[in-house]
Amino acid sequence: MEWIERKGGCVTVRDLSRGPRPYRGMPDLAEAALNELVSGDLGTWEFVPAGEEGGRPTSVFRLKPAASGDVTPVEKPESEGFGSVTSSQEMSDQPPGEEGGAEWTF
Protein backbone atom coordinates (compact mmCIF):
# COMPACT_ATOMS: atom_id res chain seq x y z
CA MET A 1 0.00 0.00 0.00
CA GLU A 2 2.87 2.39 0.66
CA TRP A 3 3.95 2.11 -2.96
CA ILE A 4 0.42 2.93 -4.10
CA GLU A 5 0.31 5.89 -1.72
CA ARG A 6 3.61 7.18 -3.16
CA LYS A 7 2.02 6.96 -6.61
CA GLY A 8 -0.76 9.32 -5.51
CA GLY A 9 -3.15 6.59 -4.35
CA CYS A 10 -4.15 5.49 -7.88
CA VAL A 11 -2.60 2.70 -9.94
CA THR A 12 -3.51 0.32 -12.72
CA VAL A 13 -2.73 -3.38 -12.86
CA ARG A 14 -0.09 -2.50 -15.45
CA ASP A 15 1.51 0.04 -13.08
CA LEU A 16 1.73 -2.54 -10.30
CA SER A 17 3.05 -5.27 -12.60
CA ARG A 18 5.86 -2.90 -13.64
CA GLY A 19 6.52 -1.58 -10.14
CA PRO A 20 7.41 -3.51 -6.98
CA ARG A 21 9.56 -6.56 -7.58
CA PRO A 22 7.05 -9.19 -6.30
CA TYR A 23 4.57 -8.15 -9.02
CA ARG A 24 6.92 -7.47 -11.94
CA GLY A 25 5.84 -9.27 -15.05
CA MET A 26 2.90 -10.84 -13.18
CA PRO A 27 -0.25 -8.91 -14.07
CA ASP A 28 -2.54 -11.67 -12.74
CA LEU A 29 -0.84 -11.51 -9.34
CA ALA A 30 -0.97 -7.69 -9.39
CA GLU A 31 -4.69 -7.71 -10.18
CA ALA A 32 -5.35 -10.28 -7.45
CA ALA A 33 -3.48 -8.12 -4.91
CA LEU A 34 -5.52 -5.04 -5.86
CA ASN A 35 -8.76 -7.04 -5.72
CA GLU A 36 -7.78 -8.18 -2.22
CA LEU A 37 -7.43 -4.53 -1.17
CA VAL A 38 -10.89 -3.84 -2.61
CA SER A 39 -12.28 -6.84 -0.69
CA GLY A 40 -10.71 -5.44 2.47
CA ASP A 41 -12.53 -2.13 1.84
CA LEU A 42 -9.21 -0.33 1.45
CA GLY A 43 -9.85 0.87 -2.09
CA THR A 44 -12.14 0.85 -5.12
CA TRP A 45 -11.98 0.24 -8.83
CA GLU A 46 -12.79 3.17 -11.11
CA PHE A 47 -13.58 2.75 -14.79
CA VAL A 48 -11.86 5.28 -17.05
CA PRO A 49 -13.34 5.38 -20.57
CA ALA A 50 -11.28 5.98 -23.69
CA GLY A 51 -10.32 9.60 -24.22
CA GLU A 52 -11.57 11.83 -27.04
CA GLU A 53 -8.53 10.94 -29.12
CA GLY A 54 -9.11 7.24 -28.67
CA GLY A 55 -7.12 4.80 -26.61
CA ARG A 56 -8.31 1.95 -24.48
CA PRO A 57 -10.67 2.19 -21.56
CA THR A 58 -9.02 1.07 -18.35
CA SER A 59 -9.68 0.36 -14.69
CA VAL A 60 -7.81 2.30 -12.03
CA PHE A 61 -7.47 1.19 -8.43
CA ARG A 62 -7.91 4.08 -5.97
CA LEU A 63 -7.00 3.82 -2.30
CA LYS A 64 -9.59 5.08 0.15
CA PRO A 65 -8.41 7.94 2.36
CA ALA A 66 -6.82 6.74 5.60
CA ALA A 67 -8.97 7.45 8.63
CA SER A 68 -6.55 6.16 11.21
CA GLY A 69 -2.93 6.99 11.78
CA ASP A 70 -3.30 10.50 10.35
CA VAL A 71 -5.71 11.63 13.03
CA THR A 72 -4.45 13.29 16.18
CA PRO A 73 -6.11 11.65 19.19
CA VAL A 74 -8.35 13.85 21.28
CA GLU A 75 -7.26 14.15 24.90
CA LYS A 76 -9.66 12.54 27.34
CA PRO A 77 -11.11 14.74 30.04
CA GLU A 78 -9.63 14.11 33.47
CA SER A 79 -13.02 13.15 34.88
CA GLU A 80 -13.66 10.42 32.32
CA GLY A 81 -14.39 7.10 33.96
CA PHE A 82 -15.64 8.56 37.23
CA GLY A 83 -19.31 8.46 38.17
CA SER A 84 -21.46 11.42 38.98
CA VAL A 85 -24.03 11.87 41.70
CA THR A 86 -27.46 13.11 40.70
CA SER A 87 -30.66 13.53 42.62
CA SER A 88 -34.01 15.15 42.16
CA GLN A 89 -33.99 16.02 45.84
CA GLU A 90 -31.42 17.58 48.18
CA MET A 91 -28.37 15.41 48.82
CA SER A 92 -28.35 13.82 52.23
CA ASP A 93 -26.01 11.69 54.26
CA GLN A 94 -28.34 8.71 53.83
CA PRO A 95 -27.18 5.87 51.52
CA PRO A 96 -29.15 5.36 48.31
CA GLY A 97 -32.42 3.55 48.69
CA GLU A 98 -33.01 4.64 52.28
CA GLU A 99 -35.62 7.24 53.10
CA GLY A 100 -34.31 10.68 52.20
CA GLY A 101 -31.22 9.24 50.49
CA ALA A 102 -30.10 10.46 47.09
CA GLU A 103 -29.94 8.25 44.05
CA TRP A 104 -26.38 7.67 42.84
CA THR A 105 -25.81 7.22 39.13
CA PHE A 106 -22.55 6.02 37.62
Rosetta blueprint (number, residue, H / E / L):
1 M L
2 E H
3 W H
4 I H
5 E H
6 R H
7 K L
8 G L
9 G L
10 C E
11 V E
12 T L
13 V H
14 R H
15 D H
16 L H
17 S H
18 R L
19 G L
20 P L
21 R H
22 P H
23 Y H
24 R L
25 G L
26 M L
27 P H
28 D H
29 L H
30 A H
31 E H
32 A H
33 A H
34 L H
35 N H
36 E H
37 L H
38 V H
39 S H
40 G L
41 D L
42 L L
43 G E
44 T E
45 W E
46 E E
47 F E
48 V E
49 P L
50 A L
51 G E
52 E L
53 E L
54 G E
55 G L
56 R L
57 P L
58 T E
59 S E
60 V E
61 F E
62 R E
63 L E
64 K L
65 P L
66 A L
67 A L
68 S L
69 G L
70 D L
71 V L
72 T L
73 P L
74 V L
75 E L
76 K L
77 P L
78 E L
79 S L
80 E L
81 G L
82 F L
83 G L
84 S E
85 V E
86 T L
87 S L
88 S L
89 Q L
90 E L
91 M L
92 S L
93 D L
94 Q L
95 P L
96 P L
97 G L
98 E L
99 E L
100 G L
101 G L
102 A L
103 E L
104 W E
105 T E
106 F L
